[in-house]
Amino acid sequence: MAYVITEACSKDALCVDACPVDCIHPKKDEDSFEAAPQLYVDPVECIDCGACVPVCEVSAVFPLDEVPGQDAESIQRNAAYFGR
């Protein structure tokens, strides 16, 4: 997994729009969007481009090896969302 979204995510979906490979879900038009507490990065589909980082208004997106210690659970949560 190249990037991880932490629980600080505000679901503004700017990262979804910036992602060139469509690896951030759920999108606003997906049935699971309203119920999801945050957005998630698919660890297999992410190409490590970093396009999602500068557009995140709440600084919730981190490279895998830079996820703050207090947000370490976010790594597993992102992978689990996609059944990985």
N, C-alpha and C positions, 0 to 999 in steps of 0.2 A: 504494500500500500504506500503510495507516494505521499498523499495528503490526508489529513484527518480533520473532521469538523467536530468541535467540542460542543458541550451543552450550552455554551454562551450564544449559540446560533439563534438569530432572530427570525429565521425563515423568510427573509426579504427576497430571496431567490436571485439576487444579483449574481451570485456564483454560478447558478444554473445557466443563466444567460451567457456568462463568460466562458464556460467550459466548452472547448472545441470538440470533445468526444462524448458529450452527453452522459457523463458518469456520476452526476450528482442527482440524488432523488430523495424524497418524492418531489415531483414537480407540481405546480399549482393545479394542473389539470388531471392529476392522478387521484384516484379515490382515497388513497391513504394520506394525502397531504394534510387534511384537517386534523387527523388523529395523531400524526407524527409529532413528537416533541421538538424535533430538529430536522435538519437535512443531513444526508450522509454521502460519503464518497465511496463509490464501488472500488474496492482494492485491486480488482483485476483489470478493470477498464481504465483506471487513471493512468495517464501517460507522463505524469510528473512535470507538467508544463508550468504550473504555478499561476495560471491565469485567474484562479479563484481567490488567491490571497489578497491582492490589492483592492479588489472590489468589495470585500467583506467589511461592512461598516462597523461591525462589533469585534473585529479581530478574533474570529472564532476558528479560522482555518490555519493549520500548521503543517509543515513537513513532518512526516512520521517521527524522525529523530529529534524534533524540536518541540514535541507536545509537552507542555508544562506538567510537572509531576502531579499536581492536583487534578489534572485532566486525563491522566493515563487510562482511565476506564473508557474514555472515548475511542481509543484504538479498537478495543474489542467490540464496542457498540456499533461502530461503523461497519466492521467486517460482518458482525452478526446480522445486521439489517439485510444484507445480501446473501445470508446463509453460507458465509465463507469461513 
